[in-house]
């Protein structure tokens, strides 16, 4: 501990250290006093989500004896993820309260809320919180246990200096992350533009048919829940896109002995309920539920060509700002128009696209590693800051 610093329990560092209020659905109103919830608490920042705001009336505020939260207060989420994350409440020009799963903190004069917010992003704080959580199905921390977390507190002027340095460092890191995320988006857009180019040019000899002419479509059907198991008995069962990855469907978590509709290894699996359109390959024989359809190519048609074709039209099914279709059925899939060349040209196109996709994935992986490195840099800077080593 650096000379001149002290350790205080969190509860002893606050003028206000209270839980939010228990607000039930029947207590809510279409307008009035805004209810700030755990979903508004980001990791060190406030997530406005204005379009999803909930409210209570002034009458309800008085009846339930609610505690008003003020701009500059810290809100701590006592639920994951992670338990104990916090944000500072901005001035939204509206009266606000919070829910029972949040703790309201108004610091005493010797502790700047900005300093505490940064500390609550550090590994030291998160480990202390994690050691005090309870719950078997869902981790949470009680306000009592949260109050026992130890806070390193330097003199006020030093707190201001540390906060200023962290502001500067984090702003630079966040800008670097934004640039990298833009590069990732550009790399993915480049691959998508190549897809669009190939399938829009429709070279000489290409023909236009419907999916039903080149593939067999099977709509999923879910067995009754009583036939499910997690012991690997029967066939793997996939209900929807939950296990989807970039290309190959992930490991199953549920199996069933009651087989309704089957997909085979190599079948294209399509999500047919919102979001409609995402696809993966089946990696083994499996049972598919109502959220999926399997699409199995017929003779003299390349399954990877079909996969890339669906990738190209995915946005037409899903939509850029919400689903175009809430669901799509077997007949609608069969009626989708597809343009394609002969099998040899299909395979040539697939080869080029696979090569481009591998290059794109390699580039994206490198960028993602840089993002992880920047996150680690943030953690390192925070640890130095709260040991008094930040220079």
N, C-alpha and C positions, 0 to 999 in steps of 0.2 A: 504494500500500500504506500503510495507516495506521501511524503511528509505534508501535513496540512489537510489531508483528506480524512473523512470519517465515514463510518458505516452506520446506516440507519435502516430500520425495518420500513417497508413501504407504507404500512398503515400509520407509522409515526411521522411520515414525511408529507402528510396530506391534511388540508383543511377539511376537505370533503372526501370521504371514502365509503361510498354507498353503492348498493345494487340498484339496478333500474327497477321498473315497475312491472307487475304482472298484468299484461294487457291481453285480454281474450278477444276473439273475433267479434263477439257481440258488443265489445266496448268501442270498436273502431267506427270512424266516420269518413265520409268522402273528402272532407277538408277540415282545416283547423290547425291543431298542434301536431307537428310532425313527429312520428315515431321512428327513431333511429335504431337500427337492429344490428345484430352481429354481422350480417351480410354487408353492412356499410363500412366495416372495419377491415381495411387492407393491412398489409404488413408495413406499418409505419405511415400509412396514408389513408385519407378518407375517400371512400368510394360512394359517390353521390347517389347513383341509381334513382334519379328523380322520377323517372317514368314508373317506377315500382313503389313509390312512396306510400306509406300508410299514415293515417291521422287519427286523432281523437278530438272530441269537442272540448271546449273550455269547461263545460258542465262536468264532463267525465274526469277531466284533470283535477277539478276540485273534489269530486266525489271519491276518487281513488287516492287522493292525497299524493299526487305524483310529484316527483322531484324534477325540476327543470334543469336541463343541461345547458351550459353557456359556451359561447365561442371561447376557445382556449383551454377548455376542459379536455382531459384525456379520457378516452373510452377504451376499456380493456375487455376483449372477448374471453370469456371463461370456457369457451368451447373451441374445438379444433377448427381450422388448421393454420398455424399451430395454436395450441392453447396459450393464452397470455398475450397474443398480438395486440397492438394498440394503435391508436391514431389520435391526432388532435382535432377537435371539432372546429371547422371553419365557421365564419359568419355567413349563414345562409339567409339572413334577414327574415327569420321566422322563429317562433317559439318552438322548442324541441324537448322531448323526453326520450328515454331509452328503455329497452326491454330488460327483463329480469336476468338474462344471461350475460349482461354487460355490467361492468363495475365502473362507476363514475369516479374520476380522480381530479381533484383540484388541489394542486400542490401548495405547500407552505412557502413562505417568502424566501427561504434558503435554498429552494430547489426549482430550477427553471423547467417548465413542462417540456421544452424542446430537448433538454439534456436527458430527461427521463425517457422521452420517446425513443431517442437513439439508444439508450441503454436497453430498452425493451426489445430492441432488434438484435442484441448481442447474444452470442452463444452462452455466455455466463448466465445471463438472465433466463434464457430459455431452458437451460439445464436445471436451474434452481426451480423453475416452475414445473418442469417435467417430473422432478422428484416429489412434488407435492400433489400431483393429480390423482384423482380417484375415478372409479367407474370401470366396469368390465366390458360393456358393449360400446360405450362411447366415453372417451376421456373427457374430464372436465376438472376444473379447480374451483373450490369454494372460495368465497371472498375472504373467509378467515385464513385459509392457507395462503392465498395470494398476498395477504397483508404481512406474512412472515418472510417474504422474499427480501433479501438484503440489497440495499442500494448504495454504491460508492458515491460519496458526495464531496466534491472539491469546493473551494471557495467560489462565490458567485462569479467573480470576474474570470476565474479560470473556466468555469462552466460556459460562460459566454464565448470565450476564446475557442474552446473545444467544439462547441456547436457551430461556430463560424467556419472552422476548418473542416468539419464533417459536411456542412452544407456545400462547401466548395468542392471537396473531393467527390461527394456523391453526385453532385450535378455533372461533373466531368464524366464519371463512370456511367451515369444514366444516359448521357448523350452518346457515349461510345456504344452502349447497349442498343440504343435506338438505331444507330447507324448499322450495326451488325444485323439487327432484326430486319432492317430494310434490305440489306444484302441477301438475307435468306428469302425474303419475299420475292426479290428480283430473280433469284435463281429458280425458284419454283414457277414464277411467271414465264421465264424463258422456256422451261420445259413445256408448260401448258401451251405457249404460243406455237411451239414446234408441233405439238399434237394438232392444234387447230389448223395449222398450215397443211399438214399431211392429209387430214380428213376433209378439208375444204377444197383442195385442189382437184381431187378425184381424177387421177391420171387416166390415160387412154386405156380402154378395156374394162374400166370399173363398171359394175352393175349396181342397180338399186333394187333391194328387196326388203322384206319385213323380217324381223327377228324370228318369227315362227318358221320362216323358210330356211334358216341356217342353224337353228338351235331348238332344243326341247326345253320348254319352260315349265317348272313345277312350283306351284304355290305352296308355301309351308302350312303346316297345321300342327297345333300344339296338343300333345297328350294331356290328360288330366294330371294335375299336380301330384296326386298320390303315387304316380308312377316314376317320379323323379328320384334320383339318388346322387350322392357325392362320393360313391365308393368305386366308380369305374365299371359298374355293372350295366351291360347293354351297350347301346351306341351313344357317342357323345351327342349332346343336345344343345343347339344354339337357338335362342329365341329371337335375337335381333343383332344389331351391330355392336353390342357391348364389347365383344372380344375382337373386333376388327383392328387390324394393324394397317400398315401402308399397303401390303399386298396379300399376305398369307394370314388367314384367320388364326387367332391365338389359341392357346391351350384351353380345352373345355373345363368348365367348373361343375357342370351338371351332366348326368347321363340318364338314359331312360331305357327300360325294357319294353315299353309300349311304343312301337315304331309306327308313326303316322305317315310322314313324308320324308323321303330319303334324298340326300345329295351324295354324290360320289367324289372321290379325290379328283381335283382338276376342274370341277364345276365352278362357274362364276356364281358367287352368292351376292344377291342385291338386297339392300335394306329397302323394304317396301312400305314402311311406316316412318313418319317424320323423325329424322330427315330421310326423305326418299332419294335414292340414287347412289349412295356410297356402296362400293363393291370390294370384295375380297375373293380369294380362291379358297375353296375347301381343300384341306390337306389330307383328309381321310373320309371314309364313309361315315356319314353322320345323319342325325335326325334334325329337321329344321322346323321351327315354329312359325307362328303367324306373321312375325316381323321380317321374315326372309322369303326370298324365292331363289331357286337354283336355276341356272341357265347352262345347259350342256350342249356344246357344239355338235353338229352333225358331221358326217364324213366330208373330207376335203375342205375343212374350215379350221383355221388356227385359233385355239382358245385364247392365246395371248393377244392376238389381233382383236378379238372380241372384247377382251379386258380393256385394252387401250381405247377402243371405240367408246365404250361406256365411260371411261375416264374423261374422254373429250366432251361428252354430252352431259356429264354429271350436273353441272350448274344449270342446265336447261330443265333438269328434273327437280333439283333441290332449290334453285333460285339463289340470288346473291343477297337478298334481304328477307329471308324466311322461305319456307317451303312453298313451291308452286303447287305441289300436291300434298295433302295430308297423308295420302296413301296411294298406292298404285297396285292394280290387280294383275292377274296373269294375262288377261286379254289385252290390257293396255300395254304391257311389256311386249307381247307378241306383235302388236301393231306398230311398234317403233320402227322407223325406216333406217336401214343401214346401207351404206355404200361400201363396196369392197372390190378388190382385184382378185386375180387367180391366187391359188394357194402358195405358189412360189413367190409371188410379189408380196403376199401377206407376210411370209416369213422374213423376207428381206426388210420390210418395214419394221417388223418386230425387232429384228436384230439391231437396227439403227436406234430405235427408241429405247431398247434395253441398255445399249451403250451410253446413250445420252442420260438416261435415268441414273445409271451408276455414277456417272461423272457429277450429276446434280446432287445425288445423295452424299457423295464424298465431300463436295463443297459445303453442303449444308451441315454435315457432321463436324467439319472443321470450324465453321461459324458457331455451332452450338457449343463446342468445347471452349471457344473464346468467351461465350456468354457465361459458362460455368466458371471460367477463370476470373471473370470480373465479379461474379457473386462471391467467390472466395476472397478476392481482394477486399471487397466490402467488409466481410467478416473479420479479416485480418486487421483492417484499419480500426474497426470497432473495438476489437480486443485490446489493441494498443492504446486507444483513447481512454478506456476505462481502467487501464493500469497506470495511467499518467505518463505514457510513453509516446504520445502523439507529438511529432515535431513538424 
